[in-house]
Amino acid sequence: MAGRLSESELHYPSRLLEYLNGFRVSKVIFSACELGVFDLLAQSQKPLSAEAVAQELRISADGAERLLDALVGIGLLEVEAAEREALYSATELSNTYLTRTGGKSLHGMTVYLSQTVYPLWGNLTETIREGKNQNEKTFGIPSEDIFKAIYRSDEEMLKFMGLMNSTWAIDGHDVVTAFDLSPFKTVVDLGGCGGALARELSREYPSADVSVLDVPRVVQAAKQHFSQTDDTIRFVEGDFFSGEIPPSDLYILARIIHDWKEGKALQLLQKVHRSCRPGGGVLIVEALLFENRRGPITAQIFSLNMMVQTQGRECPPSHYRHLLSAAGFRNVQVHRTGKSYDAILGTK
């Protein structure tokens, strides 16, 4: 919308109205996921009427019809006319990304956005006014302890882990192949949650010894809810801030540095540098702003989210070059994937 308005926009602000109503589109998708609409239609052997969907999901017929029609309108479902009723069916897009069992399921991300991020963003105005996160106002958790808020119950912890699994289902391969990581024989994913990114790396570099270090309750949940029968990765209990970091050739810090203010982020990187073997390195995965901070819009929105939910922010490559150099790492390389998350590699 930058620059002069087109003649059509002067008469009717279509794009502005689309942005203003964007939250409604998000809620349509959120509700459909939470109600199980996409799962039901994916499992059905035939298209279903709104009444049949309502009966299966125990929701109102009127609400089901309106929701299904909206999902058709945004291209997530298909509809065909029968004699007296419309019949709805899934699309390849919804089957792939919005069902619990889809090949690149974003179901966990969708639920987390709906039930955690959306309420926080209801207090965005207060965030901008006060300059601090809104965990206390939204969830009753002091703003200083961000992971006490994120892990405020076992249910919330599992939602966050589902978000991470969804994220690396679509971005993981790009970040682990951004650089040739084959020289690193041991890899530790610090704060690796359910292990989704570690699995991507292990599949790409099968000779590497890959482990995930996270706090005990996350490791226990990962083993119970997110383990896979063909797992080659290991889970290690620990706290990379207060505990020891095991020696390794490569450390991964994916969506970690952006949570914290610069001083705490630097302390962590210095600690990683001390544990890193000579010739080893650290792979940082974050959404990178342009140096002039004029985009990408995804990173700009993510940076606002960090303010709403954490103590951190998204930054341009120069910020990470500075942090890595200050921590003792050298030969810093940056790779933009063209997707949500980018990669920065520094070596010791």
Secondary structure as GFF3:
##gff-version 3
##sequence-region A 1 348
A	DSSP	alpha_helix	7	11	.	.	.	ID=ss1
A	DSSP	alpha_helix	14	20	.	.	.	ID=ss2
A	DSSP	alpha_helix	22	35	.	.	.	ID=ss3
A	DSSP	alpha_helix	37	43	.	.	.	ID=ss4
A	DSSP	beta_strand	48	49	.	.	.	ID=ss5
A	DSSP	alpha_helix	50	57	.	.	.	ID=ss6
A	DSSP	alpha_helix	61	73	.	.	.	ID=ss7
A	DSSP	beta_strand	77	81	.	.	.	ID=ss8
A	DSSP	beta_strand	86	90	.	.	.	ID=ss9
A	DSSP	alpha_helix	92	97	.	.	.	ID=ss10
A	DSSP	alpha_helix	107	112	.	.	.	ID=ss11
A	DSSP	pi_helix	113	117	.	.	.	ID=ss12
A	DSSP	alpha_helix	118	121	.	.	.	ID=ss13
A	DSSP	alpha_helix	124	130	.	.	.	ID=ss14
A	DSSP	alpha_helix	135	139	.	.	.	ID=ss15
A	DSSP	alpha_helix	146	150	.	.	.	ID=ss16
A	DSSP	alpha_helix	154	176	.	.	.	ID=ss17
A	DSSP	beta_strand	186	190	.	.	.	ID=ss18
A	DSSP	alpha_helix	196	204	.	.	.	ID=ss19
A	DSSP	beta_strand	209	214	.	.	.	ID=ss20
A	DSSP	alpha_helix	216	221	.	.	.	ID=ss21
A	DSSP	pi_helix	222	226	.	.	.	ID=ss22
A	DSSP	beta_strand	234	237	.	.	.	ID=ss23
A	DSSP	beta_strand	248	254	.	.	.	ID=ss24
A	DSSP	three_ten_helix	257	259	.	.	.	ID=ss25
A	DSSP	alpha_helix	262	275	.	.	.	ID=ss26
A	DSSP	beta_strand	276	286	.	.	.	ID=ss27
A	DSSP	alpha_helix	297	309	.	.	.	ID=ss28
A	DSSP	alpha_helix	317	327	.	.	.	ID=ss29
A	DSSP	beta_strand	330	335	.	.	.	ID=ss30
A	DSSP	beta_strand	342	347	.	.	.	ID=ss31
###
